[in-house]
Amino acid sequence: MNKTLEEGYSKELVVMATGLGKTYLAGSFAEKFKRILFIAHREEILYQAKSVPFK
């Protein structure tokens, strides 16, 4: 992600397999960007992501 920012890009797309840390990665993006789009196929995943303390 830092390389993306250094190169001047303002958008990034990440696709990862199950269990590789997408929720954690989304949290680190949320610290750097004003807005992120978090797409999940199950509502429980969204609630879980919302409750994770990222700092």
mmCIF entry with sequence, helices, sheets and N, C-alpha, C, O atoms, coordinates in Angstrom:
data_MODEL
# 
_entry.id   MODEL 
# 
_entity.id                         1 
_entity.type                       polymer 
_entity.pdbx_number_of_molecules   1 
# 
_entity_poly.entity_id                      1 
_entity_poly.type                           'polypeptide(L)' 
_entity_poly.nstd_linkage                   no 
_entity_poly.nstd_monomer                   no 
_entity_poly.pdbx_seq_one_letter_code       MNKTLEEGYSKELVVMATGLGKTYLAGSFAEKFKRILFIAHREEILYQAKSVPFK 
_entity_poly.pdbx_seq_one_letter_code_can   MNKTLEEGYSKELVVMATGLGKTYLAGSFAEKFKRILFIAHREEILYQAKSVPFK 
_entity_poly.pdbx_strand_id                 A 
# 
loop_
_entity_poly_seq.entity_id 
_entity_poly_seq.num 
_entity_poly_seq.mon_id 
_entity_poly_seq.hetero 
1 1  MET n 
1 2  ASN n 
1 3  LYS n 
1 4  THR n 
1 5  LEU n 
1 6  GLU n 
1 7  GLU n 
1 8  GLY n 
1 9  TYR n 
1 10 SER n 
1 11 LYS n 
1 12 GLU n 
1 13 LEU n 
1 14 VAL n 
1 15 VAL n 
1 16 MET n 
1 17 ALA n 
1 18 THR n 
1 19 GLY n 
1 20 LEU n 
1 21 GLY n 
1 22 LYS n 
1 23 THR n 
1 24 TYR n 
1 25 LEU n 
1 26 ALA n 
1 27 GLY n 
1 28 SER n 
1 29 PHE n 
1 30 ALA n 
1 31 GLU n 
1 32 LYS n 
1 33 PHE n 
1 34 LYS n 
1 35 ARG n 
1 36 ILE n 
1 37 LEU n 
1 38 PHE n 
1 39 ILE n 
1 40 ALA n 
1 41 HIS n 
1 42 ARG n 
1 43 GLU n 
1 44 GLU n 
1 45 ILE n 
1 46 LEU n 
1 47 TYR n 
1 48 GLN n 
1 49 ALA n 
1 50 LYS n 
1 51 SER n 
1 52 VAL n 
1 53 PRO n 
1 54 PHE n 
1 55 LYS n 
# 
_struct_asym.id          A 
_struct_asym.entity_id   1 
# 
loop_
_struct_conf.conf_type_id 
_struct_conf.id 
_struct_conf.pdbx_PDB_helix_id 
_struct_conf.beg_label_comp_id 
_struct_conf.beg_label_asym_id 
_struct_conf.beg_label_seq_id 
_struct_conf.pdbx_beg_PDB_ins_code 
_struct_conf.end_label_comp_id 
_struct_conf.end_label_asym_id 
_struct_conf.end_label_seq_id 
_struct_conf.pdbx_end_PDB_ins_code 
_struct_conf.beg_auth_comp_id 
_struct_conf.beg_auth_asym_id 
_struct_conf.beg_auth_seq_id 
_struct_conf.end_auth_comp_id 
_struct_conf.end_auth_asym_id 
_struct_conf.end_auth_seq_id 
_struct_conf.pdbx_PDB_helix_class 
_struct_conf.details 
_struct_conf.pdbx_PDB_helix_length 
HELX_P HELX_P1 AA1 ASN A 2  ? GLU A 6  ? ASN A 2  GLU A 6  1 ? 5  
HELX_P HELX_P2 AA2 LYS A 22 ? LYS A 32 ? LYS A 22 LYS A 32 1 ? 11 
HELX_P HELX_P3 AA3 GLU A 43 ? SER A 51 ? GLU A 43 SER A 51 1 ? 9  
# 
_struct_conf_type.id          HELX_P 
_struct_conf_type.criteria    ? 
_struct_conf_type.reference   ? 
# 
loop_
_atom_site.group_PDB 
_atom_site.id 
_atom_site.type_symbol 
_atom_site.label_atom_id 
_atom_site.label_alt_id 
_atom_site.label_comp_id 
_atom_site.label_asym_id 
_atom_site.label_entity_id 
_atom_site.label_seq_id 
_atom_site.pdbx_PDB_ins_code 
_atom_site.Cartn_x 
_atom_site.Cartn_y 
_atom_site.Cartn_z 
_atom_site.occupancy 
_atom_site.B_iso_or_equiv 
_atom_site.pdbx_formal_charge 
_atom_site.auth_seq_id 
_atom_site.auth_comp_id 
_atom_site.auth_asym_id 
_atom_site.auth_atom_id 
_atom_site.pdbx_PDB_model_num 
ATOM 1   N N  . MET A 1 1  ? 0.819   -1.185  0.000  1.00 0.00 ? 1  MET A N  1 
ATOM 2   C CA . MET A 1 1  ? 0.000   0.000   0.000  1.00 0.00 ? 1  MET A CA 1 
ATOM 3   C C  . MET A 1 1  ? 0.867   1.255   0.000  1.00 0.00 ? 1  MET A C  1 
ATOM 4   O O  . MET A 1 1  ? 0.546   2.210   -0.707 1.00 0.00 ? 1  MET A O  1 
ATOM 5   N N  . ASN A 1 2  ? 1.936   1.283   0.756  1.00 0.00 ? 2  ASN A N  1 
ATOM 6   C CA . ASN A 1 2  ? 2.786   2.481   0.804  1.00 0.00 ? 2  ASN A CA 1 
ATOM 7   C C  . ASN A 1 2  ? 3.374   2.801   -0.565 1.00 0.00 ? 2  ASN A C  1 
ATOM 8   O O  . ASN A 1 2  ? 3.489   3.970   -0.934 1.00 0.00 ? 2  ASN A O  1 
ATOM 9   N N  . LYS A 1 3  ? 3.747   1.768   -1.321 1.00 0.00 ? 3  LYS A N  1 
ATOM 10  C CA . LYS A 1 3  ? 4.281   1.998   -2.659 1.00 0.00 ? 3  LYS A CA 1 
ATOM 11  C C  . LYS A 1 3  ? 3.221   2.627   -3.560 1.00 0.00 ? 3  LYS A C  1 
ATOM 12  O O  . LYS A 1 3  ? 3.529   3.504   -4.366 1.00 0.00 ? 3  LYS A O  1 
ATOM 13  N N  . THR A 1 4  ? 1.980   2.182   -3.423 1.00 0.00 ? 4  THR A N  1 
ATOM 14  C CA . THR A 1 4  ? 0.879   2.749   -4.197 1.00 0.00 ? 4  THR A CA 1 
ATOM 15  C C  . THR A 1 4  ? 0.745   4.239   -3.918 1.00 0.00 ? 4  THR A C  1 
ATOM 16  O O  . THR A 1 4  ? 0.595   5.033   -4.846 1.00 0.00 ? 4  THR A O  1 
ATOM 17  N N  . LEU A 1 5  ? 0.798   4.623   -2.652 1.00 0.00 ? 5  LEU A N  1 
ATOM 18  C CA . LEU A 1 5  ? 0.689   6.038   -2.279 1.00 0.00 ? 5  LEU A CA 1 
ATOM 19  C C  . LEU A 1 5  ? 1.886   6.832   -2.778 1.00 0.00 ? 5  LEU A C  1 
ATOM 20  O O  . LEU A 1 5  ? 1.732   7.948   -3.274 1.00 0.00 ? 5  LEU A O  1 
ATOM 21  N N  . GLU A 1 6  ? 3.084   6.257   -2.648 1.00 0.00 ? 6  GLU A N  1 
ATOM 22  C CA . GLU A 1 6  ? 4.298   6.947   -3.090 1.00 0.00 ? 6  GLU A CA 1 
ATOM 23  C C  . GLU A 1 6  ? 4.277   7.210   -4.593 1.00 0.00 ? 6  GLU A C  1 
ATOM 24  O O  . GLU A 1 6  ? 4.807   8.221   -5.054 1.00 0.00 ? 6  GLU A O  1 
ATOM 25  N N  . GLU A 1 7  ? 3.669   6.306   -5.354 1.00 0.00 ? 7  GLU A N  1 
ATOM 26  C CA . GLU A 1 7  ? 3.616   6.460   -6.804 1.00 0.00 ? 7  GLU A CA 1 
ATOM 27  C C  . GLU A 1 7  ? 2.496   7.391   -7.251 1.00 0.00 ? 7  GLU A C  1 
ATOM 28  O O  . GLU A 1 7  ? 2.327   7.622   -8.448 1.00 0.00 ? 7  GLU A O  1 
ATOM 29  N N  . GLY A 1 8  ? 1.726   7.933   -6.298 1.00 0.00 ? 8  GLY A N  1 
ATOM 30  C CA . GLY A 1 8  ? 0.713   8.923   -6.631 1.00 0.00 ? 8  GLY A CA 1 
ATOM 31  C C  . GLY A 1 8  ? -0.667  8.383   -6.922 1.00 0.00 ? 8  GLY A C  1 
ATOM 32  O O  . GLY A 1 8  ? -1.552  9.139   -7.322 1.00 0.00 ? 8  GLY A O  1 
ATOM 33  N N  . TYR A 1 9  ? -0.872  7.088   -6.731 1.00 0.00 ? 9  TYR A N  1 
ATOM 34  C CA . TYR A 1 9  ? -2.196  6.520   -6.972 1.00 0.00 ? 9  TYR A CA 1 
ATOM 35  C C  . TYR A 1 9  ? -3.111  6.835   -5.794 1.00 0.00 ? 9  TYR A C  1 
ATOM 36  O O  . TYR A 1 9  ? -2.668  6.892   -4.647 1.00 0.00 ? 9  TYR A O  1 
ATOM 37  N N  . SER A 1 10 ? -4.389  7.038   -6.093 1.00 0.00 ? 10 SER A N  1 
ATOM 38  C CA . SER A 1 10 ? -5.354  7.335   -5.032 1.00 0.00 ? 10 SER A CA 1 
ATOM 39  C C  . SER A 1 10 ? -6.346  6.195   -4.831 1.00 0.00 ? 10 SER A C  1 
ATOM 40  O O  . SER A 1 10 ? -7.219  6.274   -3.967 1.00 0.00 ? 10 SER A O  1 
ATOM 41  N N  . LYS A 1 11 ? -6.213  5.132   -5.631 1.00 0.00 ? 11 LYS A N  1 
ATOM 42  C CA . LYS A 1 11 ? -7.119  3.992   -5.536 1.00 0.00 ? 11 LYS A CA 1 
ATOM 43  C C  . LYS A 1 11 ? -6.316  2.700   -5.584 1.00 0.00 ? 11 LYS A C  1 
ATOM 44  O O  . LYS A 1 11 ? -5.251  2.626   -6.197 1.00 0.00 ? 11 LYS A O  1 
ATOM 45  N N  . GLU A 1 12 ? -6.860  1.684   -4.918 1.00 0.00 ? 12 GLU A N  1 
ATOM 46  C CA . GLU A 1 12 ? -6.203  0.384   -4.930 1.00 0.00 ? 12 GLU A CA 1 
ATOM 47  C C  . GLU A 1 12 ? -7.271  -0.690  -4.816 1.00 0.00 ? 12 GLU A C  1 
ATOM 48  O O  . GLU A 1 12 ? -8.256  -0.511  -4.101 1.00 0.00 ? 12 GLU A O  1 
ATOM 49  N N  . LEU A 1 13 ? -7.087  -1.795  -5.507 1.00 0.00 ? 13 LEU A N  1 
ATOM 50  C CA . LEU A 1 13 ? -8.001  -2.925  -5.433 1.00 0.00 ? 13 LEU A CA 1 
ATOM 51  C C  . LEU A 1 13 ? -7.227  -4.112  -4.885 1.00 0.00 ? 13 LEU A C  1 
ATOM 52  O O  . LEU A 1 13 ? -6.139  -4.433  -5.362 1.00 0.00 ? 13 LEU A O  1 
ATOM 53  N N  . VAL A 1 14 ? -7.800  -4.760  -3.876 1.00 0.00 ? 14 VAL A N  1 
ATOM 54  C CA . VAL A 1 14 ? -7.159  -5.917  -3.266 1.00 0.00 ? 14 VAL A CA 1 
ATOM 55  C C  . VAL A 1 14 ? -8.129  -7.086  -3.302 1.00 0.00 ? 14 VAL A C  1 
ATOM 56  O O  . VAL A 1 14 ? -9.280  -6.961  -2.884 1.00 0.00 ? 14 VAL A O  1 
ATOM 57  N N  . VAL A 1 15 ? -7.664  -8.217  -3.802 1.00 0.00 ? 15 VAL A N  1 
ATOM 58  C CA . VAL A 1 15 ? -8.433  -9.451  -3.798 1.00 0.00 ? 15 VAL A CA 1 
ATOM 59  C C  . VAL A 1 15 ? -7.573  -10.491 -3.096 1.00 0.00 ? 15 VAL A C  1 
ATOM 60  O O  . VAL A 1 15 ? -6.437  -10.740 -3.500 1.00 0.00 ? 15 VAL A O  1 
ATOM 61  N N  . MET A 1 16 ? -8.115  -11.101 -2.041 1.00 0.00 ? 16 MET A N  1 
ATOM 62  C CA . MET A 1 16 ? -7.337  -12.062 -1.257 1.00 0.00 ? 16 MET A CA 1 
ATOM 63  C C  . MET A 1 16 ? -8.193  -13.276 -0.931 1.00 0.00 ? 16 MET A C  1 
ATOM 64  O O  . MET A 1 16 ? -9.416  -13.177 -0.830 1.00 0.00 ? 16 MET A O  1 
ATOM 65  N N  . ALA A 1 17 ? -7.549  -14.406 -0.770 1.00 0.00 ? 17 ALA A N  1 
ATOM 66  C CA . ALA A 1 17 ? -8.234  -15.642 -0.402 1.00 0.00 ? 17 ALA A CA 1 
ATOM 67  C C  . ALA A 1 17 ? -8.647  -15.614 1.068  1.00 0.00 ? 17 ALA A C  1 
ATOM 68  O O  . ALA A 1 17 ? -8.223  -14.745 1.830  1.00 0.00 ? 17 ALA A O  1 
ATOM 69  N N  . THR A 1 18 ? -9.469  -16.565 1.446  1.00 0.00 ? 18 THR A N  1 
ATOM 70  C CA . THR A 1 18 ? -9.960  -16.690 2.812  1.00 0.00 ? 18 THR A CA 1 
ATOM 71  C C  . THR A 1 18 ? -8.809  -16.819 3.808  1.00 0.00 ? 18 THR A C  1 
ATOM 72  O O  . THR A 1 18 ? -7.867  -17.582 3.593  1.00 0.00 ? 18 THR A O  1 
ATOM 73  N N  . GLY A 1 19 ? -8.901  -16.064 4.894  1.00 0.00 ? 19 GLY A N  1 
ATOM 74  C CA . GLY A 1 19 ? -7.947  -16.195 5.992  1.00 0.00 ? 19 GLY A CA 1 
ATOM 75  C C  . GLY A 1 19 ? -6.632  -15.465 5.831  1.00 0.00 ? 19 GLY A C  1 
ATOM 76  O O  . GLY A 1 19 ? -5.729  -15.658 6.645  1.00 0.00 ? 19 GLY A O  1 
ATOM 77  N N  . LEU A 1 20 ? -6.489  -14.643 4.821  1.00 0.00 ? 20 LEU A N  1 
ATOM 78  C CA . LEU A 1 20 ? -5.215  -13.959 4.597  1.00 0.00 ? 20 LEU A CA 1 
ATOM 79  C C  . LEU A 1 20 ? -5.159  -12.553 5.171  1.00 0.00 ? 20 LEU A C  1 
ATOM 80  O O  . LEU A 1 20 ? -4.152  -11.865 4.999  1.00 0.00 ? 20 LEU A O  1 
ATOM 81  N N  . GLY A 1 21 ? -6.217  -12.106 5.850  1.00 0.00 ? 21 GLY A N  1 
ATOM 82  C CA . GLY A 1 21 ? -6.155  -10.827 6.542  1.00 0.00 ? 21 GLY A CA 1 
ATOM 83  C C  . GLY A 1 21 ? -6.806  -9.648  5.847  1.00 0.00 ? 21 GLY A C  1 
ATOM 84  O O  . GLY A 1 21 ? -6.343  -8.516  5.984  1.00 0.00 ? 21 GLY A O  1 
ATOM 85  N N  . LYS A 1 22 ? -7.864  -9.894  5.112  1.00 0.00 ? 22 LYS A N  1 
ATOM 86  C CA . LYS A 1 22 ? -8.544  -8.796  4.410  1.00 0.00 ? 22 LYS A CA 1 
ATOM 87  C C  . LYS A 1 22 ? -9.111  -7.762  5.374  1.00 0.00 ? 22 LYS A C  1 
ATOM 88  O O  . LYS A 1 22 ? -9.026  -6.562  5.114  1.00 0.00 ? 22 LYS A O  1 
ATOM 89  N N  . THR A 1 23 ? -9.689  -8.215  6.486  1.00 0.00 ? 23 THR A N  1 
ATOM 90  C CA . THR A 1 23 ? -10.272 -7.285  7.451  1.00 0.00 ? 23 THR A CA 1 
ATOM 91  C C  . THR A 1 23 ? -9.190  -6.388  8.048  1.00 0.00 ? 23 THR A C  1 
ATOM 92  O O  . THR A 1 23 ? -9.380  -5.177  8.154  1.00 0.00 ? 23 THR A O  1 
ATOM 93  N N  . TYR A 1 24 ? -8.078  -6.964  8.433  1.00 0.00 ? 24 TYR A N  1 
ATOM 94  C CA . TYR A 1 24 ? -6.958  -6.195  8.977  1.00 0.00 ? 24 TYR A CA 1 
ATOM 95  C C  . TYR A 1 24 ? -6.425  -5.204  7.937  1.00 0.00 ? 24 TYR A C  1 
ATOM 96  O O  . TYR A 1 24 ? -6.138  -4.051  8.260  1.00 0.00 ? 24 TYR A O  1 
ATOM 97  N N  . LEU A 1 25 ? -6.296  -5.659  6.698  1.00 0.00 ? 25 LEU A N  1 
ATOM 98  C CA . LEU A 1 25 ? -5.798  -4.792  5.627  1.00 0.00 ? 25 LEU A CA 1 
ATOM 99  C C  . LEU A 1 25 ? -6.745  -3.623  5.384  1.00 0.00 ? 25 LEU A C  1 
ATOM 100 O O  . LEU A 1 25 ? -6.302  -2.495  5.170  1.00 0.00 ? 25 LEU A O  1 
ATOM 101 N N  . ALA A 1 26 ? -8.038  -3.893  5.418  1.00 0.00 ? 26 ALA A N  1 
ATOM 102 C CA . ALA A 1 26 ? -9.027  -2.821  5.238  1.00 0.00 ? 26 ALA A CA 1 
ATOM 103 C C  . ALA A 1 26 ? -8.881  -1.769  6.333  1.00 0.00 ? 26 ALA A C  1 
ATOM 104 O O  . ALA A 1 26 ? -9.046  -0.577  6.075  1.00 0.00 ? 26 ALA A O  1 
ATOM 105 N N  . GLY A 1 27 ? -8.575  -2.200  7.539  1.00 0.00 ? 27 GLY A N  1 
ATOM 106 C CA . GLY A 1 27 ? -8.360  -1.262  8.632  1.00 0.00 ? 27 GLY A CA 1 
ATOM 107 C C  . GLY A 1 27 ? -7.162  -0.366  8.389  1.00 0.00 ? 27 GLY A C  1 
ATOM 108 O O  . GLY A 1 27 ? -7.202  0.827   8.690  1.00 0.00 ? 27 GLY A O  1 
ATOM 109 N N  . SER A 1 28 ? -6.103  -0.930  7.851  1.00 0.00 ? 28 SER A N  1 
ATOM 110 C CA . SER A 1 28 ? -4.924  -0.100  7.567  1.00 0.00 ? 28 SER A CA 1 
ATOM 111 C C  . SER A 1 28 ? -5.215  0.881   6.432  1.00 0.00 ? 28 SER A C  1 
ATOM 112 O O  . SER A 1 28 ? -4.695  1.996   6.437  1.00 0.00 ? 28 SER A O  1 
ATOM 113 N N  . PHE A 1 29 ? -6.035  0.484   5.465  1.00 0.00 ? 29 PHE A N  1 
ATOM 114 C CA . PHE A 1 29 ? -6.452  1.411   4.422  1.00 0.00 ? 29 PHE A CA 1 
ATOM 115 C C  . PHE A 1 29 ? -7.297  2.535   5.006  1.00 0.00 ? 29 PHE A C  1 
ATOM 116 O O  . PHE A 1 29 ? -7.146  3.695   4.621  1.00 0.00 ? 29 PHE A O  1 
ATOM 117 N N  . ALA A 1 30 ? -8.180  2.195   5.928  1.00 0.00 ? 30 ALA A N  1 
ATOM 118 C CA . ALA A 1 30 ? -9.070  3.194   6.524  1.00 0.00 ? 30 ALA A CA 1 
ATOM 119 C C  . ALA A 1 30 ? -8.285  4.280   7.260  1.00 0.00 ? 30 ALA A C  1 
ATOM 120 O O  . ALA A 1 30 ? -8.740  5.421   7.349  1.00 0.00 ? 30 ALA A O  1 
ATOM 121 N N  . GLU A 1 31 ? -7.121  3.936   7.782  1.00 0.00 ? 31 GLU A N  1 
ATOM 122 C CA . GLU A 1 31 ? -6.281  4.926   8.454  1.00 0.00 ? 31 GLU A CA 1 
ATOM 123 C C  . GLU A 1 31 ? -5.640  5.894   7.462  1.00 0.00 ? 31 GLU A C  1 
ATOM 124 O O  . GLU A 1 31 ? -5.325  7.026   7.832  1.00 0.00 ? 31 GLU A O  1 
ATOM 125 N N  . LYS A 1 32 ? -5.441  5.476   6.213  1.00 0.00 ? 32 LYS A N  1 
ATOM 126 C CA . LYS A 1 32 ? -4.737  6.294   5.222  1.00 0.00 ? 32 LYS A CA 1 
ATOM 127 C C  . LYS A 1 32 ? -5.681  7.061   4.292  1.00 0.00 ? 32 LYS A C  1 
ATOM 128 O O  . LYS A 1 32 ? -5.329  8.137   3.808  1.00 0.00 ? 32 LYS A O  1 
ATOM 129 N N  . PHE A 1 33 ? -6.870  6.520   4.041  1.00 0.00 ? 33 PHE A N  1 
ATOM 130 C CA . PHE A 1 33 ? -7.799  7.115   3.085  1.00 0.00 ? 33 PHE A CA 1 
ATOM 131 C C  . PHE A 1 33 ? -9.044  7.620   3.793  1.00 0.00 ? 33 PHE A C  1 
ATOM 132 O O  . PHE A 1 33 ? -9.406  7.121   4.859  1.00 0.00 ? 33 PHE A O  1 
ATOM 133 N N  . LYS A 1 34 ? -9.697  8.610   3.200  1.00 0.00 ? 34 LYS A N  1 
ATOM 134 C CA . LYS A 1 34 ? -10.924 9.155   3.774  1.00 0.00 ? 34 LYS A CA 1 
ATOM 135 C C  . LYS A 1 34 ? -12.087 8.180   3.632  1.00 0.00 ? 34 LYS A C  1 
ATOM 136 O O  . LYS A 1 34 ? -12.944 8.094   4.512  1.00 0.00 ? 34 LYS A O  1 
ATOM 137 N N  . ARG A 1 35 ? -12.115 7.443   2.518  1.00 0.00 ? 35 ARG A N  1 
ATOM 138 C CA . ARG A 1 35 ? -13.202 6.504   2.271  1.00 0.00 ? 35 ARG A CA 1 
ATOM 139 C C  . ARG A 1 35 ? -12.645 5.175   1.785  1.00 0.00 ? 35 ARG A C  1 
ATOM 140 O O  . ARG A 1 35 ? -11.666 5.132   1.041  1.00 0.00 ? 35 ARG A O  1 
ATOM 141 N N  . ILE A 1 36 ? -13.281 4.092   2.217  1.00 0.00 ? 36 ILE A N  1 
ATOM 142 C CA . ILE A 1 36 ? -12.975 2.775   1.667  1.00 0.00 ? 36 ILE A CA 1 
ATOM 143 C C  . ILE A 1 36 ? -14.290 2.081   1.373  1.00 0.00 ? 36 ILE A C  1 
ATOM 144 O O  . ILE A 1 36 ? -15.305 2.367   2.009  1.00 0.00 ? 36 ILE A O  1 
ATOM 145 N N  . LEU A 1 37 ? -14.276 1.178   0.420  1.00 0.00 ? 37 LEU A N  1 
ATOM 146 C CA . LEU A 1 37 ? -15.438 0.364   0.092  1.00 0.00 ? 37 LEU A CA 1 
ATOM 147 C C  . LEU A 1 37 ? -15.123 -1.051  0.532  1.00 0.00 ? 37 LEU A C  1 
ATOM 148 O O  . LEU A 1 37 ? -14.172 -1.663  0.044  1.00 0.00 ? 37 LEU A O  1 
ATOM 149 N N  . PHE A 1 38 ? -15.911 -1.566  1.443  1.00 0.00 ? 38 PHE A N  1 
ATOM 150 C CA . PHE A 1 38 ? -15.697 -2.905  1.995  1.00 0.00 ? 38 PHE A CA 1 
ATOM 151 C C  . PHE A 1 38 ? -16.871 -3.752  1.530  1.00 0.00 ? 38 PHE A C  1 
ATOM 152 O O  . PHE A 1 38 ? -18.005 -3.528  1.954  1.00 0.00 ? 38 PHE A O  1 
ATOM 153 N N  . ILE A 1 39 ? -16.608 -4.721  0.665  1.00 0.00 ? 39 ILE A N  1 
ATOM 154 C CA . ILE A 1 39 ? -17.661 -5.579  0.113  1.00 0.00 ? 39 ILE A CA 1 
ATOM 155 C C  . ILE A 1 39 ? -17.526 -6.967  0.725  1.00 0.00 ? 39 ILE A C  1 
ATOM 156 O O  . ILE A 1 39 ? -16.439 -7.542  0.759  1.00 0.00 ? 39 ILE A O  1 
ATOM 157 N N  . ALA A 1 40 ? -18.640 -7.490  1.205  1.00 0.00 ? 40 ALA A N  1 
ATOM 158 C CA . ALA A 1 40 ? -18.643 -8.828  1.796  1.00 0.00 ? 40 ALA A CA 1 
ATOM 159 C C  . ALA A 1 40 ? -19.901 -9.563  1.358  1.00 0.00 ? 40 ALA A C  1 
ATOM 160 O O  . ALA A 1 40 ? -20.936 -8.949  1.101  1.00 0.00 ? 40 ALA A O  1 
ATOM 161 N N  . HIS A 1 41 ? -19.800 -10.875 1.278  1.00 0.00 ? 41 HIS A N  1 
ATOM 162 C CA . HIS A 1 41 ? -20.950 -11.666 0.861  1.00 0.00 ? 41 HIS A CA 1 
ATOM 163 C C  . HIS A 1 41 ? -21.857 -12.056 2.027  1.00 0.00 ? 41 HIS A C  1 
ATOM 164 O O  . HIS A 1 41 ? -22.934 -12.612 1.814  1.00 0.00 ? 41 HIS A O  1 
ATOM 165 N N  . ARG A 1 42 ? -21.428 -11.767 3.255  1.00 0.00 ? 42 ARG A N  1 
ATOM 166 C CA . ARG A 1 42 ? -22.236 -12.075 4.433  1.00 0.00 ? 42 ARG A CA 1 
ATOM 167 C C  . ARG A 1 42 ? -22.236 -10.880 5.378  1.00 0.00 ? 42 ARG A C  1 
ATOM 168 O O  . ARG A 1 42 ? -21.198 -10.266 5.625  1.00 0.00 ? 42 ARG A O  1 
ATOM 169 N N  . GLU A 1 43 ? -23.399 -10.567 5.895  1.00 0.00 ? 43 GLU A N  1 
ATOM 170 C CA . GLU A 1 43 ? -23.560 -9.419  6.784  1.00 0.00 ? 43 GLU A CA 1 
ATOM 171 C C  . GLU A 1 43 ? -22.701 -9.559  8.045  1.00 0.00 ? 43 GLU A C  1 
ATOM 172 O O  . GLU A 1 43 ? -22.217 -8.560  8.578  1.00 0.00 ? 43 GLU A O  1 
ATOM 173 N N  . GLU A 1 44 ? -22.513 -10.772 8.515  1.00 0.00 ? 44 GLU A N  1 
ATOM 174 C CA . GLU A 1 44 ? -21.706 -11.001 9.724  1.00 0.00 ? 44 GLU A CA 1 
ATOM 175 C C  . GLU A 1 44 ? -20.278 -10.505 9.558  1.00 0.00 ? 44 GLU A C  1 
ATOM 176 O O  . GLU A 1 44 ? -19.672 -10.015 10.510 1.00 0.00 ? 44 GLU A O  1 
ATOM 177 N N  . ILE A 1 45 ? -19.747 -10.631 8.363  1.00 0.00 ? 45 ILE A N  1 
ATOM 178 C CA . ILE A 1 45 ? -18.380 -10.173 8.097  1.00 0.00 ? 45 ILE A CA 1 
ATOM 179 C C  . ILE A 1 45 ? -18.285 -8.664  8.255  1.00 0.00 ? 45 ILE A C  1 
ATOM 180 O O  . ILE A 1 45 ? -17.296 -8.153  8.780  1.00 0.00 ? 45 ILE A O  1 
ATOM 181 N N  . LEU A 1 46 ? -19.301 -7.954  7.809  1.00 0.00 ? 46 LEU A N  1 
ATOM 182 C CA . LEU A 1 46 ? -19.308 -6.494  7.938  1.00 0.00 ? 46 LEU A CA 1 
ATOM 183 C C  . LEU A 1 46 ? -19.357 -6.075  9.405  1.00 0.00 ? 46 LEU A C  1 
ATOM 184 O O  . LEU A 1 46 ? -18.651 -5.152  9.811  1.00 0.00 ? 46 LEU A O  1 
ATOM 185 N N  . TYR A 1 47 ? -20.184 -6.749  10.197 1.00 0.00 ? 47 TYR A N  1 
ATOM 186 C CA . TYR A 1 47 ? -20.245 -6.445  11.631 1.00 0.00 ? 47 TYR A CA 1 
ATOM 187 C C  . TYR A 1 47 ? -18.914 -6.761  12.319 1.00 0.00 ? 47 TYR A C  1 
ATOM 188 O O  . TYR A 1 47 ? -18.468 -6.017  13.192 1.00 0.00 ? 47 TYR A O  1 
ATOM 189 N N  . GLN A 1 48 ? -18.294 -7.853  11.923 1.00 0.00 ? 48 GLN A N  1 
ATOM 190 C CA . GLN A 1 48 ? -17.000 -8.221  12.492 1.00 0.00 ? 48 GLN A CA 1 
ATOM 191 C C  . GLN A 1 48 ? -15.946 -7.153  12.164 1.00 0.00 ? 48 GLN A C  1 
ATOM 192 O O  . GLN A 1 48 ? -15.181 -6.741  13.036 1.00 0.00 ? 48 GLN A O  1 
ATOM 193 N N  . ALA A 1 49 ? -15.917 -6.719  10.926 1.00 0.00 ? 49 ALA A N  1 
ATOM 194 C CA . ALA A 1 49 ? -14.947 -5.702  10.514 1.00 0.00 ? 49 ALA A CA 1 
ATOM 195 C C  . ALA A 1 49 ? -15.166 -4.400  11.268 1.00 0.00 ? 49 ALA A C  1 
ATOM 196 O O  . ALA A 1 49 ? -14.204 -3.725  11.636 1.00 0.00 ? 49 ALA A O  1 
ATOM 197 N N  . LYS A 1 50 ? -16.400 -4.048  11.498 1.00 0.00 ? 50 LYS A N  1 
ATOM 198 C CA . LYS A 1 50 ? -16.716 -2.804  12.199 1.00 0.00 ? 50 LYS A CA 1 
ATOM 199 C C  . LYS A 1 50 ? -16.227 -2.829  13.644 1.00 0.00 ? 50 LYS A C  1 
ATOM 200 O O  . LYS A 1 50 ? -15.892 -1.784  14.202 1.00 0.00 ? 50 LYS A O  1 
ATOM 201 N N  . SER A 1 51 ? -16.183 -4.004  14.249 1.00 0.00 ? 51 SER A N  1 
ATOM 202 C CA . SER A 1 51 ? -15.827 -4.111  15.671 1.00 0.00 ? 51 SER A CA 1 
ATOM 203 C C  . SER A 1 51 ? -14.342 -4.324  15.918 1.00 0.00 ? 51 SER A C  1 
ATOM 204 O O  . SER A 1 51 ? -13.923 -4.337  17.076 1.00 0.00 ? 51 SER A O  1 
ATOM 205 N N  . VAL A 1 52 ? -13.535 -4.489  14.891 1.00 0.00 ? 52 VAL A N  1 
ATOM 206 C CA . VAL A 1 52 ? -12.096 -4.725  15.060 1.00 0.00 ? 52 VAL A CA 1 
ATOM 207 C C  . VAL A 1 52 ? -11.376 -3.414  15.355 1.00 0.00 ? 52 VAL A C  1 
ATOM 208 O O  . VAL A 1 52 ? -11.482 -2.466  14.577 1.00 0.00 ? 52 VAL A O  1 
ATOM 209 N N  . PRO A 1 53 ? -10.637 -3.345  16.478 1.00 0.00 ? 53 PRO A N  1 
ATOM 210 C CA . PRO A 1 53 ? -9.851  -2.124  16.758 1.00 0.00 ? 53 PRO A CA 1 
ATOM 211 C C  . PRO A 1 53 ? -8.566  -2.146  15.914 1.00 0.00 ? 53 PRO A C  1 
ATOM 212 O O  . PRO A 1 53 ? -7.719  -3.019  16.104 1.00 0.00 ? 53 PRO A O  1 
ATOM 213 N N  . PHE A 1 54 ? -8.421  -1.210  15.002 1.00 0.00 ? 54 PHE A N  1 
ATOM 214 C CA . PHE A 1 54 ? -7.300  -1.231  14.078 1.00 0.00 ? 54 PHE A CA 1 
ATOM 215 C C  . PHE A 1 54 ? -6.089  -0.443  14.533 1.00 0.00 ? 54 PHE A C  1 
ATOM 216 O O  . PHE A 1 54 ? -5.037  -0.536  13.901 1.00 0.00 ? 54 PHE A O  1 
ATOM 217 N N  . LYS A 1 55 ? -6.193  0.312   15.579 1.00 0.00 ? 55 LYS A N  1 
ATOM 218 C CA . LYS A 1 55 ? -5.042  1.129   15.997 1.00 0.00 ? 55 LYS A CA 1 
ATOM 219 C C  . LYS A 1 55 ? -4.286  0.482   17.113 1.00 0.00 ? 55 LYS A C  1 
ATOM 220 O O  . LYS A 1 55 ? -3.291  1.033   17.586 1.00 0.00 ? 55 LYS A O  1 
# 
